[in-house]
Structures are given as C-alpha cells and as structure tokens.
Amino acid sequence: MSDMAKENGWSHLWSPGAIRYTDLTDRVTGDIRRVFLWTPPGPEPAAGWPALWLLDGNAVIATAVDTMRAQAFWPTGTNLGWGALVAVGYPTDDAYDSFRRSWDLGPPPGQTYPPFHDNGPQVRTGGGAEMARFLLEDAREAVETQIRLDRAQQSLFGHSFGGLFALWLMFVKPEAFRNVIAASPAITWEGSFLLEHLERFAPSAPAPRVHLSAGEWEGAHLAPFQDKGPERAARLAANARTRTIAAAREMAGALTRKGCDVVYETYAQETHMSVLPVAVNRALHWAFGLDQATWPLWRASCETLQENTPKEPPHAS
C-alpha cells in the first residue's frame, strides 16, 4: 500500500482473502464505523473498479469474499465477473452491533423503543441520513485512497433493516447506486412509511436495477425446526404483521411500473436469518454478472401494494 494508505490506517484482516479495513471516524458526528475493502487479483480496469457495497459489513464481508474467490475465476462456469467489495460495519468482533445498526439503518424520522437488555439505553431509529452521508462521502473518499471506483457501476446490498435502508436511499438519492439488492427488506416497518417515499420516487436515468428477495419461511409457513417450538404462534403472528414476502413482491410490481428492471426471488427452505449467504451470492451476481440478460424480470401487473403497521423493536434480524 502507498504511504497515504498507511497513514489512513488501513490494515489487513486476514489472508489469503487480503481484506483491508479501517476504523473511520464520521467527520460530522464523530461516530466510528469499520470499513472493509477487498479488491480482486489482477490489474485495475481502465474505468476503475465496479464495487458492491454491503451493509452489516461484519456479518457478510467474509462470505462475499469467499464467494468471489470461488466463482469469479471461472466465469464460463459461474457467469460472475470480478469487482471490488466494500462493507460497512462497526469496530467489534461480533457479527452485529444491534444498537448502532438500529440508528444507522433506520431511515428518518424514526422512533424510540425499549432497551434490548435490562438497564440498557433506549433503542432509537431514524439515523439513516447520517449513515447515507457517511457512505457516499466519508467511506467513498477513504476507499478511493486505495483504489479507483467506477462511479457508474456501484451497487448496494442490505438485508432486513439494511434492505429497508437500501430501498429508502434509492428513493431519496436514485443516482447513488446503479444496482440495489434488498434481501428480506423490512418494508412494512414503522407503519409502512417507506411507501410514502415510493410514491414520490422518480427514477434517475438510467433507472436503478433492483433485486428483491425473501426466505420461504418468512411467510405463512415456518421452518420445520420452528414449527413445533414454543415460539410457533408468536413467529407466525410476526410473519403475518411484517408480510416480508408479500411486501417484497408488491414492491417489485410498483418499481417495475416506475420503469426499473426488477427481479424478485423467494429462497427455498430459508428463514429470515438463514437467507443471508444465499442473498450475498445473489447480490454478487446482480452486481457483477457478465450476462445480465438471463434474469427473469418482474411483470408490472403482478402485485398491488398494501399497507401494514408492525410495531416490533428493531433487533439484529
């Protein structure tokens, strides 16, 4: 790395994946977030690297890197090309920082919820605008001390709350990312306020490409290991309130009618949390797939939006 890169505090996390990371201070709020960076082997493209940005970075960066390393070297067998990976998380060894992600990934205006733990602080949502500025300014500038980015080929992946954030950011800044991947997005969160942004959404030119998905067991049926458990009734009630599958399908129809290329998939035999490795793999192909003409695009007439008002606290899932 260059002297500037060393001064900026980038370190290697592990090999052979050669993930770099830096604990980056938000220049407005002073909050510290961990930014992970992985670049492919070989020369940088003339236009700079296409990149996939991943939210909940601690939980997904290793999966994304291993998927790239295992598939992109054999494009005729996988249809996957090379691209840079940028993941944003927190300075922790845990997969999630549930308290901080609730604020960062919750679009404004947000609400206040009871603590996650006894004697803990109240949980707040609504800090999405701070996170968006950090991603598009601070983190992007830090990454560009290491590599050149192809600004026309940037993609954003989010799961659950991250999927909610990714869709909201697309609605308010449609030019920010060419491709958006929202896995099990929390569309109906806080009274389905996201639908107000959808109504005002005017896609940029070219319009963002959007991949939506959910797990089979996020709907009317639970996973077999959950179906006879003590939380069965509560899980089914939660699924009925959040409507993850139905809301994602409805969103696919609405975005298609607004002129976006949209794909929706239900991942067989997956729960809200077990979808994550499958969704990361699909995000890579949505961002870096060599032949994009093979995707089965959603038909505009398929679904009609409906509202719902779940009131559950924003836990990591």
N, C-alpha and C positions, 0 to 999 in steps of 0.2 A: 504494500500500500504506500501511497505518497506520504510525505511529511505532513501535509494538511490533513489527510485522513487519520493519521496517528494522533495529531493534535485534537481532532474532533472526537476522539475516544472510542473508535470502533475496535472491537475485539472479536476474535474467533471463538465461536461457541463449541463447535466440535468438528471433527473430520471423520470420513472423507467428504461430508457434505459441505464443509467450509462455510457454515453460516456465520455471518458477521452480525454483531449487534452493538447498539449504543443506547445508553440511558439518556434520553434527550429531554431537556427542560423546555416546557411550553413558555415561549417568550412573553406571553400575555399573562397567564395565570400562575406561572411558576411550577405547575404540576410536572411530574417526571413520568414519562412513558418510555417503554422499551421498544425500539425499532429494530427489527431483524431484517437482514438483507442476504439474499443468495443470488448469485449470478451463474449462468451456465458456463461450461468449458468452451473454449474457442473464442474467436475474435468477436468484438462488439459489432453489431450491424451498423451500416452507414448512417441510418436514421436514429440510432440509439436503440436501447432495449425496450421491446414491449414488456409490460410488467403487470402482474396480478398482485393487487393489494389485498391483504387478508386481515379482517378484524378478529379479535380474540387471538392475537398472534401467538401467545404462549401455548395455546391448545392445538394449533394447527400447523405451525411452521415446519416441524419435523415431518409430518405426514405429507405436506406439499412437496418438500424437497425430495423425499424418498420416491414419491410418485413420479416426479420429473426425471430423476436419475434412472428409474427403472423403465420408463417408457419413451422418453424423447430421443434416446439414442437409436431407436428403431422405428422411424416414422412410418415406414410401409406396413408395419405390424400394428401400429397404435394410432396413427393419424395425429400424433402430438408433436408440435414443434417446440423449440426452445424459447424460454422467456425468463425474465428476472422475477423473483419473488420478494415482496416487501410485506412484512407482517407487523402489526402494531399491537402491543400488549403492555405489560407492566413489569416493573423490576421485582419479580417474585419467581420462585421455583414452582409454584402451583400452576395448574392449567388455567385457572380463572382468578381474577380479583372481583368477586361478585359485587362488592360495594361500589367500586370505582366504575365498573362497566355499566352499572345501572344509571349512573350520571352521564357518562360519556356517550353511551349508545342510545339513550332516551332522548328523542327529539323534543324541542320545546313545544309547549310551555312546561310540561312535566307536572308531577305530583309528589307528595310525601307519603311514605309508607312506614309501617312499624319496623323496628330493627330486625336484622337477620338473626341475632343472638341476644340473649338476656344481657341487659346493661350496655348494649351496643348503641351506636348512633342511629338516628332515623335514616331510612333509605330515601334518597331523592333521585328523581329522574329529571330530564329536561336540559342536560348539558350538551346536547348534540351539536349545537352551533359552535361551542368551544372545540369539540373534537373535530368537526369539519374543517375549521380554520387550521388546526394543528396538522391534519393530514395534508391539506392542499398547500400549505405554506411551509411550516417548520419541518415536517418529516420529508416532504418532497425536496426541499433545499438540502437537507442533510444527506439524503440518498444521492443527490446529484453532485455531492463532493466525491462520491465513489464511482459512479457510472453516469453515462448519458442515457436519459429516458426518451423514448419515442412518445411524445406527448399525445399523439393521435391514437395510440394503441395502449391505453391504460384501462385496467379492469378492476372492479371492486367486488369482493366476496364477503358476505356476512351470513351468520347462522342465528336463528331465533331473534333475540334483540338486535344482533348485528344485521340480520336481514331486514328488520324494521328500519334501522338506521340507513342501510344501503338504499332502500327504496325512497325514504324521505330525502336523502341527499340528492338522488336522481331527480326528484320532483322540484327541489329548490335550486339546484345547480346542474341542469341536464347536460351541460357541456363538460363536466368534470371527469367523467369516465365513459369510455366508448362502450364497455360491456359491464353489466351489473348482474351478479349472481346472488339471489336471496333464497337461502335454504330454510325451510320451516319458519318463514318470517312471521313475526308477531303483529300481523296486520290489524287485528281487532283490539289491540292494546289501548287502554285508556279511552274507551268509548269510540273506538274506530276513528280517532281524529285524523289518521293518515288519509282517509278518504277525502277529506277537505282539500288536502294538498293534491291528491289525484285529480280532483275536479279542475283545479287551476293549472295543472301540468300542461305545458306546451313544449313538446319535444324539440330539441335542437336539431340542426341539420349537419351531419346525418343523425337520425334518431338513435338513442341508446338501444343496444341489443340486451334483452332481459331473459335470464333463465330463472325460473321459479320451481320449487320442489317442496315435497314434504314426505314424511315416512308413512308407510301403510298403517301403522299402529298409532297414528295421531288422530284417527277419526272415530268411527263408531265401534271399532273392534280394538281390543288390547292385544299386546303380545302374549303368547301362551304363558310365559312365566309370570306375567302380571294379572292374568285373567282370574286366577283363583286366590290372589293375595288379599290381605286385609284392606288395601287401599283401592280395591277394584271400583267401588261405587264412586269414590272421590275422583279417581282418574277419569272415569267415563264422563262425570259431570264437568270436569275441567276441559276435556276434549270438546264437549258439546258447547261450552261457553266460548272457547278460543277459536273453534272452527278452522283449524290450521289448514287442512286440506281444502275445504270448500272456499275459504277466503283467498287462498293462493290461486285456485282455479278461476275464481271470479276476477281477481286482479289480472290474470293472464288475458282474459277476454277484454277487460277495459283497456289495457295497454295496447293490445292488438288494434282495437278500434281507434286509438290515438296515433297509429302509424308505426309502432315499434315492432320489430321482429321478436317474437316471444316463444319460448318453449316452456312447457310445464311437464314435470315428471313426478309420479308417486313411486318412491323407492320401496320395493317389496321387502316385507319382513324387517322393517326398521322402525325404531321408536324415535322420539324427538331427539334424544342424545346419540343413539347409535347411527343415525344418518350421517354423522359428521365425516368419517373417512370417505364414504361414497360421494358426499356432496363436494368435498375438496377435489376429488378426482374429476368430477364433472365440471367444476369451476375451471380447472386447468384446461380441459378440452374446449370449454366455451371461450376461454381467453386466447388459447394458443393453437387450437385445432387447425390443421392445414387445409382440409376440405370442409368448409362450413356449410356447403350446400346440402349436406345429408341430414341436417336437423329437421324433425317434423314440426313445423311451425304451428302455433295455436290458431284456431279459426275464430274470427271475431264474434261469431254468433253463439259460441259455446256456453258462456256463463253470463249471468247478470249479477251485479253487486248487491249485497245485502249488508246491513249493519248489525253489530253486536257490541256488547259493552262488558267485557270481562273485568274483574276487579282484583285479580291476584297480584301479589307482590312480585317484583322482577328478579327472581332467583336466577342463578347461572344458566339454568336450562331454558 
